[in-house]
């Protein structure tokens, strides 16, 4: 059927009233939720997390930082504006979340940019979803108990069996997903006077847009590219992207970090890039109880005393007590005082835990890309 803006739903008028097949979500601690399937049928496991964004389900699903995770959206009405081919955040167009959990799936979508429904989008990539469950109860449970492993299935509807599957699935601590999400070979984006080497740890497309939009010539490298190869191309600066998993598990990437740091090049890190830089510079990371995921996280810039509302997606954080004297804490999360950014006191290096490129989310933090550009233009001589 056609909606008021000309987009076509994947359901006829009678199917809009019919629930999908039964689906079961089981958590490793034995809590279960029964609902109805949408997207693909089947069984999957992953770490169950929640995201508080009001919009942006397509961007969330295709953010490579969600590799290995099942995402619960706290906003109850999902799917009402459909999906399109322009708002994909993975450079491959792939969905990296393992499953989607929503309160109410809108089968009828209405948006002039929409080309298909959320259910069709998930099904096209063999990703399952569950609707008709109490996402408020799920979120409260995770907040109390912490993010935990889960299993979701349309095939295994026995709660005991599915709980056992969840409890025996891999844990997030010690997991390295960068090989799953990084580019297979290097490529170039944008053009300009300054050349930036981008280490793709699971980069979002809008990060590349933000950098290239400032007149930077980008060469994007696979996550395990040797430092010698990157530096042999004589870049003017380095950028380390976001990505999934436990930063401490990325041993081979961490092995290359000292050479990149010692190059003296202006360097900017986001999310996993921020965490890897912190470890390489002498700090430690730890797993948050339930992580920060959403578009409403307040962060204070300690150098300007300004507060910005930020987009975030991470389950690990840098331990403030382990920051060496060479690093200055620059940003903190006002909800829990966790580390959101630091700078090196003598080297042209700065980084943040959150996502200044947004998509979805507020644009308060876009200034960080301007700061990176200024650092490059000065040859690493301006304060960051």
Residue pairs with C-beta under 8 A, 6 or more apart in sequence:
1 8
1 9
1 11
1 12
1 13
1 108
2 8
2 9
3 9
3 108
3 109
3 110
4 110
5 110
5 111
5 112
5 114
6 112
7 82
7 109
7 110
7 111
7 112
7 114
7 115
9 16
9 107
9 108
9 109
9 117
10 107
10 116
10 117
10 119
10 120
11 107
11 108
11 117
15 107
16 107
16 108
19 36
19 132
20 36
20 37
20 38
20 131
21 36
21 37
21 41
21 154
22 34
22 35
22 36
22 37
22 154
22 157
23 34
23 35
23 36
23 37
23 128
23 130
23 152
23 153
23 154
24 32
24 33
24 34
24 35
24 152
24 153
24 154
24 156
24 157
24 159
24 162
25 32
25 33
25 34
25 35
25 48
25 101
25 130
25 133
25 138
25 150
25 151
25 152
26 32
26 150
26 151
26 152
26 153
26 159
26 162
26 163
26 165
26 166
27 48
27 141
27 148
27 149
27 150
27 163
27 166
28 148
28 149
28 150
28 163
28 166
28 167
28 169
29 145
29 148
30 163
31 141
32 159
32 162
32 163
33 130
33 133
33 134
33 137
33 138
34 133
35 130
35 131
35 132
35 133
36 130
36 131
36 132
37 128
37 129
37 130
37 131
37 154
38 105
38 118
38 119
38 122
38 129
38 130
38 131
39 100
39 118
39 119
39 121
39 122
39 123
39 127
39 128
39 129
40 122
40 123
40 125
40 126
40 127
40 128
41 128
41 154
41 155
42 126
42 128
42 153
42 154
42 155
43 128
43 151
43 152
43 153
43 154
43 155
43 156
43 165
44 70
44 98
44 99
44 127
44 128
44 151
44 152
44 153
45 70
45 98
45 149
45 150
45 151
45 152
45 165
45 166
45 169
46 68
46 69
46 70
46 97
46 98
46 99
46 149
46 150
46 169
47 68
47 69
47 70
47 147
47 148
47 149
47 150
47 171
47 172
47 315
48 69
48 70
48 72
48 101
48 138
48 142
48 147
48 148
48 149
48 150
49 66
49 69
49 70
49 71
49 72
49 142
49 147
49 290
49 291
49 293
49 315
50 71
50 72
50 73
50 74
50 135
50 138
50 139
50 142
50 290
50 293
51 60
51 71
51 72
51 73
51 74
51 293
51 294
51 313
52 74
52 75
52 293
52 294
52 295
52 296
53 60
53 73
53 75
53 293
53 294
53 295
53 296
53 311
53 360
53 361
54 75
54 295
55 75
55 81
55 360
56 295
56 359
56 360
56 361
57 73
57 78
57 79
57 100
57 118
58 83
58 84
58 87
58 88
58 118
58 121
59 87
59 88
59 89
59 359
59 360
60 66
60 71
60 73
60 97
60 313
60 360
61 71
61 95
61 96
61 97
61 100
61 121
61 122
61 127
62 88
62 89
62 90
62 93
62 94
62 95
62 96
63 89
63 90
63 96
63 97
63 204
63 242
63 313
64 89
64 90
64 96
64 181
64 202
64 203
64 204
64 242
64 243
64 244
65 96
65 202
65 204
65 242
65 243
65 244
65 271
65 272
65 313
65 314
66 96
66 97
66 244
66 313
67 96
67 97
67 177
67 180
67 181
67 202
67 244
67 245
68 98
68 170
68 172
68 175
68 177
68 244
68 245
69 97
69 98
69 172
69 244
70 97
70 98
70 99
70 100
70 101
70 150
70 152
71 97
71 99
71 100
71 101
71 293
72 101
72 102
72 135
72 138
72 139
72 142
73 100
73 101
73 102
73 103
73 135
74 135
74 136
74 139
74 294
76 102
76 103
76 104
76 135
77 103
77 104
77 106
78 100
78 102
78 103
78 104
78 105
78 106
78 118
78 131
79 102
79 105
79 106
79 107
79 109
79 117
79 118
79 119
80 106
80 108
80 109
80 110
81 109
81 110
81 111
81 114
82 109
82 110
82 111
82 114
82 115
82 116
82 117
82 118
83 114
83 115
83 116
83 117
83 118
83 120
83 121
84 111
84 113
84 114
84 115
84 116
85 93
85 115
86 113
87 359
88 205
89 204
89 205
89 206
89 359
90 96
90 181
90 204
90 205
91 183
91 200
91 203
91 205
91 208
94 125
95 121
95 122
95 125
95 127
96 180
96 181
96 202
96 244
97 127
98 127
99 127
99 128
99 129
99 130
99 152
100 122
100 127
100 128
100 129
100 130
101 129
101 130
101 133
101 135
101 138
101 152
102 129
102 130
102 131
102 133
102 135
103 131
103 132
103 133
103 134
103 135
103 136
104 131
104 132
105 118
105 119
105 129
105 131
105 132
107 117
107 119
109 117
109 118
116 124
118 129
119 129
122 128
122 129
128 152
128 153
128 154
130 152
142 148
142 290
143 289
143 290
146 289
146 290
147 172
147 289
147 290
147 291
147 315
148 166
149 166
149 167
149 169
149 170
149 171
150 166
151 162
151 163
151 165
151 166
151 169
153 162
153 165
156 162
156 165
172 245
172 246
172 287
172 315
173 246
173 287
174 246
174 248
174 249
175 245
175 246
175 249
176 245
176 246
176 249
176 250
176 251
177 202
177 243
177 244
177 245
178 201
178 202
178 223
178 224
178 243
178 244
178 245
178 250
178 253
178 272
179 223
179 224
180 244
181 201
181 202
181 243
181 244
182 200
182 201
182 202
182 222
182 223
182 224
182 243
183 200
183 220
183 221
183 222
184 222
185 222
186 219
186 220
186 221
186 222
186 225
187 219
187 220
188 217
188 218
188 219
188 220
189 208
189 211
189 212
189 218
189 220
190 208
190 211
190 212
190 213
190 215
190 216
190 217
190 218
191 215
191 217
192 214
192 215
192 216
192 217
193 215
193 217
194 215
194 216
194 217
194 236
194 237
194 376
194 377
195 216
195 217
195 218
195 219
195 233
195 234
195 235
195 236
195 237
196 211
196 216
196 217
196 218
196 219
196 235
196 236
196 237
196 238
196 239
196 376
197 219
197 221
197 230
197 233
197 235
197 237
197 238
197 239
198 208
198 211
198 218
198 219
198 220
198 221
198 239
198 241
199 221
199 223
199 225
199 230
199 238
199 239
199 240
199 241
199 253
199 273
200 220
200 221
200 222
200 223
200 241
201 223
201 240
201 241
201 242
201 243
201 250
201 253
201 272
201 273
201 276
202 223
202 241
202 242
202 243
202 244
202 272
203 220
203 241
203 242
203 243
204 241
204 242
204 355
204 357
204 359
205 359
206 357
206 358
206 359
207 241
207 242
207 270
207 357
208 218
208 220
209 357
210 356
210 357
210 366
210 369
211 218
211 239
211 369
211 372
212 218
214 369
214 370
214 373
215 373
216 237
216 373
216 376
218 239
219 233
219 235
221 229
221 230
223 243
223 250
223 253
224 252
224 253
225 256
226 256
227 256
227 257
227 259
227 260
227 263
228 259
230 238
230 260
231 259
231 260
231 263
235 265
236 265
236 266
236 376
237 265
237 266
237 267
237 268
237 372
237 375
237 376
238 260
238 263
238 265
238 266
238 267
238 268
239 267
239 268
239 269
239 270
239 273
239 372
240 267
240 268
240 269
240 270
240 272
240 273
240 274
240 276
240 277
240 351
241 270
241 271
241 272
241 273
242 270
242 271
242 272
242 273
242 313
242 355
243 271
243 272
243 273
244 272
245 272
246 285
246 287
246 316
247 272
247 275
247 276
247 278
247 279
247 285
247 316
248 279
248 284
248 285
250 272
250 276
253 276
254 276
254 279
254 280
257 276
257 277
257 279
257 280
258 280
260 267
261 267
261 277
261 280
261 281
261 347
261 349
264 347
264 348
264 380
265 348
265 380
266 348
266 349
266 372
266 375
266 376
266 379
266 380
267 277
267 347
267 348
267 349
267 350
267 351
268 350
268 351
268 368
268 372
268 375
269 276
269 277
269 349
269 350
269 351
269 352
270 351
270 352
270 354
270 355
270 356
270 357
271 313
271 314
271 353
271 354
271 355
272 314
273 351
274 318
274 341
274 342
274 351
274 352
274 353
275 285
275 314
275 316
275 317
275 318
275 353
277 349
277 351
278 284
278 285
278 318
278 323
278 327
278 339
278 342
278 351
279 285
281 324
281 326
281 327
281 344
281 349
282 322
282 323
282 324
282 326
282 327
283 318
283 319
283 322
283 323
283 324
283 327
284 318
284 319
284 322
285 316
285 317
285 318
285 319
286 316
286 317
286 319
287 315
287 316
288 314
288 315
288 316
288 317
288 338
291 313
291 314
291 315
292 312
292 313
292 314
292 333
292 335
292 338
292 354
293 312
293 313
293 314
294 311
294 312
294 361
295 309
295 310
295 311
295 312
295 358
295 360
295 361
295 362
296 309
296 362
297 309
297 310
297 311
297 312
297 333
297 335
297 354
298 307
298 308
298 309
298 310
298 333
298 334
298 335
299 307
299 308
299 309
299 310
299 331
299 332
299 333
299 334
299 340
299 341
299 354
299 365
300 306
300 307
300 331
300 332
300 334
301 307
301 308
301 330
301 331
301 341
302 329
302 330
302 331
302 332
303 330
307 334
308 362
308 364
308 365
309 362
309 364
310 340
310 354
310 355
310 356
310 361
310 362
310 364
310 365
311 354
311 355
311 356
311 357
311 358
311 359
311 360
311 361
311 362
311 365
312 353
312 354
312 355
313 355
314 353
314 354
317 338
317 339
317 353
318 338
318 339
318 342
318 353
319 339
320 329
320 337
320 338
320 339
323 329
323 339
323 342
325 345
326 344
326 345
326 346
327 342
327 343
327 344
327 345
328 342
328 343
328 344
328 345
329 339
329 341
329 342
330 341
330 342
330 343
330 350
331 339
331 340
331 341
331 342
331 352
331 353
331 354
332 338
332 339
332 340
333 339
333 340
333 353
338 353
339 353
340 352
340 353
340 354
341 350
341 351
341 352
341 353
341 354
342 350
342 351
343 349
343 350
343 351
343 384
344 350
347 380
348 375
348 380
348 381
348 384
349 384
350 371
350 372
350 375
350 384
352 365
352 368
354 365
355 361
355 365
356 365
356 366
356 367
356 368
356 369
357 366
357 369
358 365
358 366
371 384
374 382
375 382
375 384
